[in-house]
Amino acid sequence: MQPVLKRSVRTTMLVGALLSAVAATMYGYAQTTSTSPVSAKSTTGKATWYDTAGKGACGTDINAATEDFVAVSHQLWTAANPNTDNLCDGMFVEVTYKGRAITVPLKDKCPSCSADHIDLSKSAFQKLADPSAGVITGATWKLVGPGGRGGDGSTSGGDGGTSGGDGGTSGGDGGTSGGDGGTSGGDGGTSGGEGSISGGSGTTPPVTATSPPITPPPSSPTGDHHTGDETAAAAVGRLVKTTPGRHVCYRAYVSGSGWQKPVCDGAVAGTPGSNQPIKALNIAMQGVGGSAANAFTTNVDSVDGRGKWDRWTPVVPDGTDNYIGSMKADAPNMLGFAINIGEGKLCHVARTHGQTGSRPACTTQRPHFTFGGSLENSIWLESVTFTV
């Protein structure tokens, strides 16, 4: 039987429409967030489903009939503007029911739900139970942050979500995120190991942009730091003079070797199969309407073996150097990255340690972004290519 629901996405459509301009400031621009009562503590209660489409409370388009996501109780939201609530900052909900488990992105608010009640999209609900049930009781769920882990690999969907599940899949073909979504989904390939991901795209960057980009290092007598005419911006500038149009140039700072010379438009940066982690990336593009980026790095304080996100850089104009990661002697390894653009399409192929093959992942313009690399501390980024 069709469940009797006390809420509808229409409740948030009105809010989403009014706040669409605010949502546009995300994914590369500064944003002020509130402090939400996010906890890893599990809650046992009931779950319902809905199948309407419109704007979610986080200001993004949602379709509950075809995408995997969840709405949580209004009691967990603290910001007057839901777009600025921490719950919209790449949060996920891990749900288990009768031996089944999913991890789905949090995209909506449930005005009629109590604190122990979650409202799943129909697509997500049917991974746990037959939608004809309408309501299930005894479901256990908890909030998890960016990089939230799925139970069986059938996690998230639509426009968001990181998770490796057991087996570390990451693609539209049975991967961590369905459709074109997720910090780990899209068309990404697997890179081996639990939760290791090679690529994907989505619309909910794991960390919003507030901090300035990394300052490029000074020149070094040893030649470790190529500067001046050997930055990515210098390379893309030379390329545009001879071949006008859209281009991307980039270089990798490799552990033990320093900065490599920049390469462009699909050439390999880094040293695949060398056991040498990438510590930082320098990227510059032309014809993309500006870009912003973020590094996912080793977390020595991790309790689950996962890395952590740096802050998003501001959007830098076309032809300008952008830096993510760190060139310090004790810098953590880069495990992965996220990047967005303002116009057109960006694709990449990321290869991680121990990975023998990978597939390209692509993204369209903001608010979409693309992710490449791994979520695991022990699986670092070794090489990457970019094309626009």
DAZIVEN-V525059 format. One record per backbone hydrogen bond with DSSP energy under -1.0 kcal/mol. CO is the residue of the C=O (numbers start at 1). NH is the residue of the N-H. E is the energy in kcal/mol with one decimal. If there is no record, write none. Layout:
# DAZIVEN-V525059
co,nh,e
CO,NH,E
CO,NH,E
This chain:
# DAZIVEN-V525059
co,nh,e
8,11,-1.9
9,13,-1.6
10,14,-1.3
12,16,-3.3
13,17,-2.5
14,18,-1.9
15,19,-1.7
19,23,-2.5
20,24,-1.4
22,25,-1.8
23,26,-1.9
28,315,-1.5
36,38,-2.7
43,141,-3.0
45,138,-1.4
45,139,-1.7
46,118,-2.0
47,136,-2.3
48,120,-2.9
50,122,-1.8
52,64,-2.6
54,62,-3.1
56,59,-2.0
60,56,-3.1
62,54,-2.4
63,67,-2.4
64,122,-1.1
64,123,-1.4
69,121,-2.2
70,107,-2.0
70,108,-1.4
71,119,-2.6
72,110,-2.9
73,76,-1.9
74,77,-1.2
81,84,-2.0
82,85,-1.5
84,34,-1.6
85,88,-2.1
86,89,-1.9
91,106,-2.4
92,144,-2.7
93,104,-2.3
94,142,-1.6
95,102,-2.4
96,140,-2.6
97,100,-1.9
100,97,-2.6
102,95,-2.8
103,156,-2.5
104,93,-2.7
105,70,-1.8
107,58,-1.4
108,72,-1.7
110,74,-1.6
110,113,-1.0
114,117,-1.9
116,46,-1.3
118,48,-1.9
119,71,-2.7
120,50,-1.6
121,125,-2.9
122,126,-2.2
124,127,-1.5
125,128,-2.0
125,129,-2.3
130,133,-2.5
131,134,-1.4
133,135,-2.2
136,47,-2.5
139,45,-2.7
140,96,-3.1
141,43,-3.2
142,94,-2.7
144,92,-2.9
145,148,-1.1
153,155,-1.0
159,203,-2.1
161,184,-2.1
164,169,-1.2
171,175,-2.8
172,174,-1.7
178,181,-2.1
185,188,-1.4
186,172,-3.1
189,198,-1.7
193,196,-1.4
196,191,-1.1
200,371,-2.6
202,369,-2.1
208,312,-1.0
220,223,-1.7
224,259,-3.2
227,230,-1.4
228,231,-1.1
231,235,-1.9
232,236,-2.6
233,237,-2.1
234,238,-2.0
235,239,-2.1
236,240,-2.2
237,241,-1.3
238,242,-1.2
239,243,-3.0
247,286,-2.7
248,265,-2.7
249,284,-2.6
250,263,-2.9
251,282,-2.2
252,260,-2.4
253,279,-3.6
253,280,-1.1
254,257,-2.2
254,258,-2.6
258,254,-2.5
263,250,-2.8
264,267,-1.1
269,384,-2.2
271,274,-1.6
277,255,-2.9
278,334,-2.9
279,326,-1.9
280,253,-2.8
281,324,-2.2
282,251,-1.9
283,322,-1.7
284,249,-2.8
285,319,-3.9
286,247,-1.6
288,342,-1.7
288,343,-2.4
290,342,-1.3
291,316,-3.1
292,340,-2.4
293,313,-2.7
294,338,-2.3
295,310,-2.8
296,335,-3.2
296,336,-2.0
297,308,-2.7
299,302,-1.6
305,377,-2.9
308,297,-2.9
316,291,-1.9
317,320,-1.4
322,283,-2.6
323,214,-1.1
324,281,-2.4
328,331,-1.8
333,298,-2.0
334,381,-2.9
335,374,-2.6
336,296,-2.5
337,372,-2.1
338,294,-2.2
339,370,-2.5
340,292,-1.4
341,366,-3.0
346,363,-2.3
347,387,-2.4
348,361,-2.4
349,385,-1.8
351,382,-2.7
351,383,-1.8
352,355,-2.2
361,348,-2.4
363,346,-2.5
365,368,-1.8
369,202,-2.3
370,339,-1.9
371,200,-1.9
372,337,-2.2
375,307,-2.0
376,379,-1.6
380,353,-2.7
381,278,-2.6
382,271,-1.6
383,351,-2.6
384,269,-2.4
385,349,-1.6
386,266,-2.0
387,347,-3.0
